[in-house]
Amino acid sequence: MPLKSKKSRSKRVTLKTKYKIIRKVKEHRKKERKLEKQNAKKKKGAHRVTAASIPNEWPFRAELLKELELKQKHEEALEEEKKQKRKEQRAENKRKAREENEKSVEQLKEEAESRQLKLDILKKARVAAQEKAKRNDDPDGSRRAFYSTFVPLVERSDVVVMVLDARDPLNYRCVEAERYVLSHTDKQVVLLLNKIDLIPRESAKQWLAYLRAELPTVAMKSQHAYKQPSKKASNRKEKRARLHDAEDDEGELGADTVKKMLRNYARSQKRESLTVGLVGFANVGKSCILNTLVGSQAAPTGNTPGITRELQEVEMDKTITLLDSPAIIFPRKDENYSPQAAVFRNTTRVDRIPDPISAVEEILKSYPAENLMELYQISHFDTCDEFLQQFAVARGKLKKGATVIPESAARLLLQDWASGKIPHYASCTQLKGRKPKHSTDFQTKEIYQQGLSSVLEALPSVEGEDAVFVEVESAPQVVMDKEGFTAELKLAFEDSEDEEEEEEEEEEEEEEEEEEEEEVPKLKEKKAKK
C-alpha cells in the first residue's frame, strides 16, 4: 500500500472556482436580504385590524368598527399635533437663528473694535519701546552690572588693580573710580598696563615712568588660552602640568612681577589672606589677567565687550584671592562721552554703534593712510567713502552687482580695530619730567627693577627690523564726572533694592501657596473622618 504524502496540500484554487464562490456568496446574501424585507412587511401588518379584516358575521362588529374609527381619529389628531409642534419648532428655530445672526454681527463689530484697540495699544507700546531703546544706551545691562557690583567689589577687596590698555593708558583710566577706592583708608590702588607687547620698549618705559609718579604701576602681557586638563590624567601633578601648558607659544610676560608685588603687600601688612579686585574698561583683558595669574581657564574671555556680568571669585593661592568684575561703563548723561570715543576704547559692541562711518572717519584722521594701504593692499584714497569702497573689495564683502554697503564695511573695519589687527599706540613724549614714587607696602623699587629685566627687555624696539608699530594721536580723553559716577552708583543700588523687594514678595507668595496646598489634603482628611 503506498504511503500517504506528509506534505501539506496547497490551498490554492483556480480563478474559475474563486470567482464562482464569490458570485454564489453574493447571490446568497442578496436573496437573504430580500427575504428579510418580505418578512418585515408581513410582520408589520400581521396584527393590524382593519374593517376589511373583520368578518360580516362577527357578533360585535359594529362596536369594533366604532372603536377602530375612534382609534383612527385619535391617531390622526396626534399626528396633526406633532405636525403643528414641528411647524412651531421650525419657526422658533428660524427666529433664534435670526436673533443670533443679528447678535453675531454686533459681536463681530465689538470684537473688531477690541482687536483694533489692542493693535493700537501694541503699536504705541512698540513705538515707545523703540524711542526708549534710542534713549537708552545700555540695552544689554552692562552699565548696570558694573555700577551694581563696583561697590561690593571695593568693600571686599584689600587691593584694587585698575587694568589699563598699554596702547593708550590715559584713555583707559577711570580717575573717579580710583578716587572712590582711595577714599577708603584701608584700600590700595595698583595700575596694571596690559597688552604691553603691543607697544615698543621706548613707549612702555615712558608710560611706566609717568604713571608710577602717581600710583604703583606694573606692566604685563596676559596669556589668552589654556588647555583643559585631560580626563585620563591620574594624578594632580599631571593635571597641574597640563593646566599650565598654554596654547599660546609666546606665553605671558610680567605675571611673576604682579604676584610678587601682591605677596609683598600681604607680607608687609601681615595679612593671612588678601583679596584683589580687577577693575577696568571692556576688552582691557581683566579676565585674561585673572586666568594668567591663576594658571588656568578660570574665567570666560572674548573680544566682545560685556562677557563678565557679575563678580567672580577665584583663588590664586592660599593667601591671595582674585575678584573679576564687569567692565567700567560711562554714565548715561556724560556730555564728554561719544560713540566715537567708545570705539577708540573698544567699550561698546561694533554691531551697536549707531553711526559706524563717523567712527571710521575719526580713525582715518589719526591713523596714517600709508599703513592702511600696506595692511589691506589697497591704493591711495582721499575720502572715507573711497577707503570703504576699496576696503570692501579687498575683503570680498560685495553684494550682487558689485555694490558696497558703507555701513557694513565700516563695521568690518571697526572689528579689525577692536581685535588689534590694526596696530597702533599712543606716545608719552609730552609727559616727561616726573619722578616715580616708591611704595614701601609693595616694595616697588625691587619690583620695578625685576620688571625692567624680565618684561621691558623682552619687548621689541621701535627701530627693530621686524617691528610693526604705528604711532597715532591719543584719543580725546574723557574725564568722568564725579556727580554722574555717584548718581549711577545710587541708581544701581536703588534698582537692586527694588529687585530684592520684588524677590521677597515673590517668595512670600510662593510660601503662602505652599501652605494652602498643604492645608487642602488635611481638610479632606477631616471631612473623610467625619
C-alpha positions as CSV (number, residue, x, y, z in Angstrom):
1,M,0.0,0.0,0.0
2,P,1.5,3.3,-1.0
3,L,2.4,5.7,1.8
4,K,0.4,8.9,2.1
5,S,2.3,12.1,1.4
6,K,3.2,14.0,4.5
7,K,3.4,17.3,2.6
8,S,0.5,19.7,3.3
9,R,-1.9,20.1,0.4
10,S,-1.9,23.5,-1.2
11,K,-4.9,25.7,-0.6
12,R,-4.6,27.4,-3.9
13,V,-7.7,27.2,-6.2
14,T,-8.3,28.1,-9.8
15,L,-9.6,31.5,-10.7
16,K,-12.7,29.9,-12.1
17,T,-13.5,28.3,-8.8
18,K,-12.6,31.5,-6.9
19,Y,-14.9,33.8,-8.9
20,K,-17.7,31.2,-8.8
21,I,-17.6,31.2,-5.0
22,I,-17.6,35.0,-4.9
23,R,-20.7,35.0,-7.2
24,K,-22.6,32.4,-5.2
25,V,-21.9,34.2,-2.0
26,K,-23.1,37.5,-3.5
27,E,-26.3,35.9,-4.8
28,H,-27.0,34.2,-1.4
29,R,-26.6,37.4,0.5
30,K,-28.9,39.2,-1.9
31,K,-31.5,36.5,-1.5
32,E,-31.3,36.7,2.3
33,R,-31.8,40.5,2.3
34,K,-34.9,40.1,0.0
35,L,-36.4,37.6,2.3
36,E,-35.8,39.7,5.4
37,K,-37.6,42.6,3.7
38,Q,-40.6,40.4,2.8
39,N,-40.8,39.0,6.3
40,A,-40.6,42.5,7.8
41,K,-43.6,43.6,5.7
42,K,-45.6,40.6,6.8
43,K,-44.8,41.1,10.4
44,K,-45.7,44.8,10.2
45,G,-49.2,44.2,9.1
46,A,-49.8,40.9,10.8
47,H,-51.6,42.2,13.9
48,R,-53.3,45.2,12.3
49,V,-57.0,45.0,12.5
50,T,-59.0,46.8,9.7
51,A,-62.7,46.9,8.7
52,A,-62.0,44.5,5.8
53,S,-60.4,42.0,8.1
54,I,-63.5,41.8,10.4
55,P,-66.0,39.1,9.2
56,N,-69.5,40.3,8.5
57,E,-70.9,37.7,10.8
58,W,-68.8,38.9,13.8
59,P,-71.2,39.4,16.7
60,F,-69.7,42.6,17.9
61,R,-68.7,44.0,14.5
62,A,-70.4,47.4,14.9
63,E,-68.8,48.1,18.3
64,L,-65.4,47.0,16.9
65,L,-65.8,49.3,13.9
66,K,-66.7,52.2,16.1
67,E,-63.7,51.5,18.3
68,L,-61.4,51.4,15.2
69,E,-62.9,54.7,13.9
70,L,-62.2,56.4,17.2
71,K,-58.7,55.0,17.4
72,Q,-58.0,56.2,13.8
73,K,-59.3,59.7,14.7
74,H,-57.1,59.8,17.8
75,E,-54.1,58.8,15.8
76,E,-54.9,61.5,13.2
77,A,-55.2,64.1,16.0
78,L,-51.9,63.0,17.5
79,E,-50.2,63.2,14.1
80,E,-51.7,66.7,13.5
81,E,-50.5,67.8,16.9
82,K,-47.0,66.5,16.1
83,K,-47.0,68.3,12.8
84,Q,-48.1,71.5,14.4
85,K,-45.3,71.2,17.0
86,R,-42.8,70.6,14.3
87,K,-44.0,73.7,12.5
88,E,-43.8,75.8,15.6
89,Q,-40.3,74.4,16.4
90,R,-39.1,75.3,12.9
91,A,-40.5,78.9,13.3
92,E,-38.8,79.1,16.7
93,N,-35.5,77.9,15.3
94,K,-35.7,80.4,12.5
95,R,-36.4,83.2,14.9
96,K,-33.5,82.2,17.2
97,A,-31.2,81.9,14.2
98,R,-32.2,85.4,13.0
99,E,-31.5,86.8,16.5
100,E,-28.2,85.0,16.7
101,N,-27.2,86.4,13.3
102,E,-28.1,89.9,14.4
103,K,-26.2,89.4,17.7
104,S,-23.3,87.8,15.9
105,V,-23.0,90.9,13.7
106,E,-22.9,93.1,16.7
107,Q,-20.4,90.8,18.4
108,L,-18.2,90.8,15.3
109,K,-18.3,94.6,15.4
110,E,-17.3,94.7,19.0
111,E,-14.6,92.1,18.6
112,A,-13.2,94.0,15.6
113,E,-13.2,97.2,17.6
114,S,-11.5,95.5,20.6
115,R,-8.8,94.0,18.2
116,Q,-8.2,97.3,16.7
117,L,-7.9,98.8,20.2
118,K,-5.3,96.1,21.1
119,L,-3.4,96.7,17.9
120,D,-3.3,100.5,18.6
121,I,-2.0,99.8,22.2
122,L,0.6,97.4,20.9
123,K,1.7,99.9,18.2
124,K,2.0,102.7,20.8
125,A,3.9,100.4,23.1
126,R,6.3,99.3,20.2
127,V,6.9,103.0,19.3
128,A,7.5,103.8,23.0
129,A,9.9,100.9,23.3
130,Q,11.8,102.0,20.2
131,E,12.1,105.5,21.5
132,K,13.2,104.2,24.9
133,A,15.8,102.0,23.1
134,K,17.1,105.0,21.3
135,R,17.4,107.0,24.5
136,N,18.7,104.0,26.5
137,D,22.4,103.4,25.7
138,D,22.5,100.3,27.9
139,P,20.4,97.7,26.1
140,D,22.4,94.6,27.4
141,G,22.5,95.9,31.1
142,S,26.3,96.1,31.1
143,R,26.3,99.6,32.7
144,R,24.0,98.5,35.5
145,A,26.1,95.3,36.0
146,F,29.3,97.4,36.7
147,Y,27.7,100.0,38.9
148,S,25.8,97.4,41.0
149,T,29.0,95.3,41.5
150,F,31.6,98.0,41.9
151,V,30.8,99.0,45.5
152,P,30.7,95.3,46.7
153,L,34.0,94.7,45.0
154,V,35.6,97.7,46.7
155,E,34.2,96.6,50.1
156,R,35.5,93.1,49.7
157,S,38.9,94.0,48.2
158,D,42.1,95.0,50.0
159,V,43.8,96.0,46.8
160,V,42.1,97.2,43.6
161,V,44.0,96.7,40.4
162,M,43.0,99.1,37.7
163,V,43.7,97.4,34.4
164,L,44.8,99.7,31.5
165,D,45.4,99.1,27.8
166,A,49.1,99.9,27.2
167,R,48.4,101.3,23.8
168,D,46.7,104.4,25.3
169,P,46.7,104.2,29.1
170,L,45.3,107.6,29.8
171,N,42.1,107.0,28.0
172,Y,41.6,103.7,29.8
173,R,41.8,105.3,33.2
174,C,38.8,105.9,35.4
175,V,40.1,108.6,37.8
176,E,36.8,108.9,39.6
177,A,36.8,105.1,40.3
178,E,40.4,105.4,41.7
179,R,39.4,108.3,43.9
180,Y,36.4,106.3,45.2
181,V,38.7,103.4,46.2
182,L,41.4,105.7,47.7
183,S,38.7,107.4,49.8
184,H,38.8,104.2,51.9
185,T,41.9,104.4,54.0
186,D,42.4,100.6,54.2
187,K,42.3,100.2,50.4
188,Q,45.2,100.4,47.8
189,V,45.1,101.0,44.1
190,V,47.6,99.5,41.6
191,L,47.8,100.3,37.9
192,L,48.5,97.4,35.6
193,L,49.4,98.0,31.9
194,N,48.1,95.0,30.0
195,K,49.0,94.2,26.4
196,I,52.4,95.6,26.9
197,D,53.7,93.5,23.9
198,L,51.6,95.7,21.5
199,I,53.8,98.8,22.1
200,P,57.6,99.4,21.7
201,R,60.0,99.3,24.5
202,E,60.6,103.0,24.5
203,S,56.9,103.9,24.8
204,A,56.5,101.3,27.6
205,K,59.3,102.9,29.6
206,Q,57.8,106.4,29.2
207,W,54.3,105.3,30.2
208,L,55.6,103.4,33.3
209,A,57.6,106.4,34.4
210,Y,54.6,108.7,34.0
211,L,52.1,106.5,35.8
212,R,54.5,105.5,38.6
213,A,54.7,109.1,39.7
214,E,51.0,108.8,40.8
215,L,50.4,105.1,41.8
216,P,52.3,101.8,41.9
217,T,52.3,100.6,38.3
218,V,53.4,97.3,36.7
219,A,53.4,96.0,33.1
220,M,52.1,92.6,31.9
221,K,51.1,90.6,28.9
222,S,48.4,88.1,29.7
223,Q,48.0,84.7,28.2
224,H,44.9,84.2,26.2
225,A,44.2,80.4,26.2
226,Y,44.9,77.4,28.3
227,K,44.5,73.7,27.6
228,Q,41.9,71.9,29.8
229,P,43.2,69.0,31.9
230,S,42.7,65.6,30.3
231,K,40.3,63.1,31.8
232,K,42.9,60.5,31.7
233,A,45.3,62.5,33.9
234,S,45.5,60.3,37.0
235,N,47.4,62.5,39.5
236,R,47.3,66.1,40.5
237,K,50.8,66.9,39.2
238,E,49.9,65.8,35.7
239,K,46.7,67.8,35.8
240,R,48.5,70.9,37.0
241,A,51.2,70.5,34.3
242,R,48.5,70.3,31.6
243,L,46.7,73.3,33.0
244,H,49.9,75.4,32.9
245,D,50.7,74.2,29.3
246,A,49.4,77.2,27.3
247,E,48.3,77.1,23.7
248,D,50.0,80.4,23.0
249,D,53.6,79.9,22.1
250,E,54.7,83.4,23.2
251,G,53.3,82.9,26.7
252,E,52.9,85.6,29.3
253,L,55.1,88.5,30.5
254,G,55.2,90.1,33.9
255,A,52.9,87.7,35.8
256,D,55.6,86.8,38.3
257,T,56.2,90.5,38.9
258,V,52.5,91.1,39.7
259,K,52.3,88.1,42.0
260,K,55.5,89.2,43.9
261,M,54.1,92.7,44.3
262,L,50.8,91.4,45.8
263,R,52.7,88.9,48.1
264,N,55.0,91.7,49.3
265,Y,51.9,93.8,50.3
266,A,50.3,90.9,52.1
267,R,53.6,90.3,53.9
268,S,54.1,93.9,54.9
269,Q,50.5,94.2,56.2
270,K,50.9,90.8,58.0
271,R,47.8,89.5,56.3
272,E,47.0,85.8,56.2
273,S,44.6,86.5,53.3
274,L,44.5,89.2,50.6
275,T,41.6,89.9,48.2
276,V,42.5,91.7,45.0
277,G,39.8,93.2,42.7
278,L,40.3,93.7,39.0
279,V,38.6,96.8,37.5
280,G,38.8,98.3,34.0
281,F,37.2,99.1,30.8
282,A,35.8,96.5,28.4
283,N,38.4,94.4,26.5
284,V,41.4,95.5,28.5
285,G,41.9,91.9,29.5
286,K,40.8,91.6,33.1
287,S,39.6,88.0,32.7
288,C,42.8,87.1,30.8
289,I,44.9,88.5,33.6
290,L,43.0,86.5,36.1
291,N,43.5,83.3,34.1
292,T,47.2,84.1,33.7
293,L,47.7,84.7,37.4
294,V,45.7,81.6,38.4
295,G,47.3,79.5,35.6
296,S,44.1,78.0,34.2
297,Q,40.9,78.9,32.3
298,A,39.0,80.1,35.4
299,A,37.0,82.9,33.7
300,P,35.4,83.2,30.3
301,T,37.2,85.5,27.8
302,G,36.4,87.0,24.4
303,N,36.7,90.0,22.1
304,T,33.1,91.1,22.7
305,P,32.5,93.7,25.5
306,G,30.3,92.7,28.4
307,I,31.1,89.0,28.8
308,T,31.6,89.3,32.5
309,R,28.3,90.3,34.1
310,E,28.9,89.6,37.8
311,L,31.6,89.3,40.4
312,Q,33.7,86.1,40.1
313,E,36.0,85.0,42.9
314,V,39.0,82.8,42.1
315,E,41.8,81.7,44.4
316,M,45.3,82.4,43.1
317,D,47.0,80.6,46.0
318,K,46.5,80.0,49.7
319,T,46.9,83.7,50.5
320,I,45.6,85.7,47.6
321,T,42.0,85.7,46.1
322,L,41.2,87.5,42.9
323,L,37.9,89.1,42.0
324,D,36.9,89.6,38.4
325,S,34.3,92.4,37.7
326,P,32.2,93.8,34.8
327,A,33.6,96.5,32.7
328,I,33.6,100.2,33.6
329,I,30.8,102.0,31.7
330,F,30.4,105.8,31.5
331,P,27.4,107.5,33.0
332,R,24.3,107.9,30.8
333,K,24.4,111.7,30.9
334,D,28.2,112.3,30.4
335,E,28.5,115.1,27.9
336,N,32.1,114.3,27.2
337,Y,31.3,110.8,26.1
338,S,30.5,109.9,22.5
339,P,30.2,106.7,20.3
340,Q,33.5,107.6,18.6
341,A,35.2,107.7,22.0
342,A,33.7,104.3,22.8
343,V,35.1,102.9,19.5
344,F,38.6,104.1,20.4
345,R,38.4,102.3,23.7
346,N,36.6,99.2,22.5
347,T,34.0,99.8,25.2
348,T,30.9,99.0,23.0
349,R,29.9,96.3,20.6
350,V,30.5,97.1,17.0
351,D,27.0,96.0,16.0
352,R,25.5,98.5,18.4
353,I,27.4,101.6,17.1
354,P,24.7,103.9,15.7
355,D,27.0,105.7,13.2
356,P,30.0,103.4,12.2
357,I,31.0,105.7,9.3
358,S,31.7,108.6,11.6
359,A,33.8,106.3,13.8
360,V,35.8,105.2,10.8
361,E,36.4,108.9,9.9
362,E,37.8,109.5,13.3
363,I,40.2,106.6,12.9
364,L,41.3,107.8,9.4
365,K,42.1,111.2,10.9
366,S,44.5,109.8,13.4
367,Y,45.9,106.7,11.6
368,P,48.4,107.1,8.7
369,A,46.9,106.3,5.4
370,E,50.1,104.6,4.1
371,N,49.9,102.0,6.9
372,L,46.3,101.1,6.0
373,M,47.2,100.9,2.3
374,E,50.0,98.5,3.1
375,L,47.9,96.5,5.6
376,Y,45.0,95.9,3.3
377,Q,46.9,96.1,0.0
378,I,44.8,98.9,-1.4
379,S,45.6,102.0,-3.5
380,H,45.6,105.6,-2.4
381,F,42.4,107.2,-1.2
382,D,41.3,110.7,-0.3
383,T,38.0,110.3,1.4
384,C,36.4,107.9,3.8
385,D,34.0,106.6,1.1
386,E,36.9,105.8,-1.3
387,F,38.6,103.9,1.5
388,L,35.5,101.9,2.4
389,Q,34.9,101.1,-1.3
390,Q,38.5,99.7,-1.7
391,F,38.4,98.0,1.7
392,A,35.2,96.1,0.9
393,V,36.6,95.0,-2.4
394,A,39.8,93.8,-0.7
395,R,37.9,91.9,1.9
396,G,35.4,90.4,-0.6
397,K,32.4,92.0,1.1
398,L,30.3,92.9,-2.0
399,K,26.6,92.4,-2.8
400,K,25.1,91.5,-6.1
401,G,26.2,93.8,-8.9
402,A,29.5,94.6,-7.1
403,T,27.8,97.1,-4.8
404,V,29.2,98.1,-1.4
405,I,27.2,98.8,1.7
406,P,29.3,101.5,3.5
407,E,27.9,100.7,7.0
408,S,28.8,97.0,6.7
409,A,32.3,97.8,5.5
410,A,32.7,100.4,8.3
411,R,31.7,97.8,11.0
412,L,34.1,95.3,9.5
413,L,37.0,97.8,9.9
414,L,35.9,98.6,13.4
415,Q,36.1,94.9,14.2
416,D,39.7,94.8,13.0
417,W,40.4,97.9,15.1
418,A,38.8,96.3,18.2
419,S,40.6,92.9,17.7
420,G,44.0,94.6,17.4
421,K,44.6,93.7,13.7
422,I,45.3,97.3,13.1
423,P,48.5,98.0,15.1
424,H,48.5,101.4,16.9
425,Y,49.8,103.0,20.1
426,A,49.8,106.5,21.7
427,S,53.1,108.1,22.7
428,C,54.0,109.6,26.0
429,T,56.7,112.1,24.9
430,Q,54.8,115.2,26.1
431,L,54.6,113.9,29.6
432,K,58.2,113.8,30.7
433,G,59.9,115.3,33.8
434,R,58.1,113.3,36.6
435,K,59.9,111.1,39.1
436,P,58.3,107.8,40.1
437,K,57.2,107.2,43.6
438,H,58.2,104.1,45.6
439,S,55.6,102.5,47.9
440,T,57.0,100.8,51.0
441,D,54.0,98.5,51.3
442,F,54.5,97.0,47.8
443,Q,58.4,97.3,47.8
444,T,58.1,98.7,44.3
445,K,61.8,99.6,43.9
446,E,62.7,96.0,43.8
447,I,59.7,95.1,41.7
448,Y,60.4,97.8,39.2
449,Q,64.0,96.5,38.7
450,Q,62.7,93.0,38.2
451,G,60.1,94.3,35.7
452,L,62.8,96.2,33.8
453,S,64.8,93.0,33.3
454,S,62.0,90.5,32.8
455,V,59.4,92.5,30.9
456,L,60.8,95.6,29.2
457,E,63.9,94.0,27.9
458,A,61.8,91.3,26.2
459,L,59.8,94.0,24.2
460,P,60.9,94.8,20.7
461,S,62.3,98.3,19.9
462,V,60.5,100.7,17.7
463,E,63.6,100.7,15.5
464,G,63.7,96.9,15.1
465,E,63.7,95.2,11.8
466,D,60.5,93.2,12.4
467,A,58.8,95.8,14.5
468,V,55.3,96.8,13.2
469,F,54.4,99.8,15.4
470,V,52.2,102.7,14.3
471,E,52.1,105.8,16.5
472,V,48.8,107.6,16.4
473,E,47.4,110.6,18.2
474,S,45.9,109.8,21.6
475,A,42.1,109.8,21.5
476,P,40.4,112.7,23.2
477,Q,40.5,112.0,26.9
478,V,37.1,111.5,28.6
479,V,37.0,112.7,32.2
480,M,34.3,111.0,34.1
481,D,32.1,113.4,36.0
482,K,32.0,112.8,39.8
483,E,28.3,113.6,40.0
484,G,27.5,111.3,37.2
485,F,29.6,108.5,38.7
486,T,27.9,108.8,42.1
487,A,24.5,109.1,40.6
488,E,25.0,105.9,38.7
489,L,26.1,104.1,41.9
490,K,23.0,105.4,43.7
491,L,20.7,104.4,40.8
492,A,22.2,100.9,40.6
493,F,21.6,100.3,44.3
494,E,18.0,101.6,44.1
495,D,17.4,99.2,41.2
496,S,19.0,96.3,43.2
497,E,16.9,97.2,46.3
498,D,13.7,97.2,44.2
499,E,14.7,93.8,42.8
500,E,15.3,92.5,46.3
501,E,11.8,93.7,47.4
502,E,10.2,92.0,44.4
503,E,12.1,88.8,45.1
504,E,10.9,88.9,48.7
505,E,7.3,89.4,47.7
506,E,7.5,86.5,45.2
507,E,9.0,84.3,47.9
508,E,6.2,85.2,50.4
509,E,3.5,84.5,47.7
510,E,5.1,81.1,47.0
511,E,5.2,80.3,50.7
512,E,1.5,81.2,51.0
513,E,0.6,79.0,48.1
514,E,2.6,76.1,49.5
515,E,0.8,76.5,52.9
516,E,-2.6,76.5,51.1
517,E,-1.7,73.4,49.2
518,E,-0.7,71.6,52.4
519,E,-3.9,72.6,54.1
520,V,-6.2,71.2,51.4
521,P,-5.4,67.5,52.0
522,K,-5.7,68.0,55.7
523,L,-9.3,69.4,55.3
524,K,-10.2,66.5,53.0
525,E,-8.9,64.0,55.7
526,K,-11.0,65.7,58.4
527,K,-14.2,65.6,56.2
528,A,-13.5,61.9,55.4
529,K,-13.2,61.1,59.1
530,K,-16.5,62.9,59.9
